[in-house]
């Protein structure tokens, strides 16, 4: 640790843990969540000292927990409108757009969460949350081609949602054939209390990237929490 780093509080906390053997285990996730708690001092909180600027973790898709094998599916972690009618319209546009790319939704999974750990501000802006399990098209012979198709579908969907007046309400926390992101406006210690998946022993991963956000000149929101879909960064861009 660099001299004076203990008193550094002015930028986000970022960390990365990986198995040196490439083997997946729940221990990797537990170690990452412990590391996240150790950088709590690098994040910011609202006046209630419970709603945070964001805490999150990226990991391998938990194949055993989802009862699928690697290569079969992709997982979309969705933040969506709270209003039931706007939610229904959003999902209709999502399904039809992705079906055009031969990306069909096999199932939706309600994320098991405990909103009672959230602060008042975070609870007030809490989005509807689901994971969509997407079937892998037969023409996608590699994960890279699958991810490329997912990206193309996502970009087209963004345009269609804006055309329907749904903007900044439907967000992909993650969209990948390999990784998944769990992020929230919680303190570091509360992330695995909010997302109950994170304490499920079936959640195994080969790596984990953690992030505790300190917002400097942007208003906090659920979608601004990190990790992002591919990276996490220390400092505003």
Buried (B, 14 or more C-beta within 10 A) or exposed (E): EEEEEEEEEEBBBBBBBEBEEEEBBBEBBBBBBEBBBBBBEBBBBBEEEBBBBBBBBBBBBBBBBBEBEEBBBBBBBBBBBEEEEBBEBBBEBBBEBBEEBBBEBEEEBEBEBEEEBBBEBBBEEBBBBBBBBBBBBEEBEEBEBBBEBBBEBBEBBBEEBEEBEBEEBBBBBBBBBBBBBBBBBBBBEBBBBBBEBBEBEEBBBBBBBBBBBBBEEEEBBBBBBBBBBEEBEEEEE
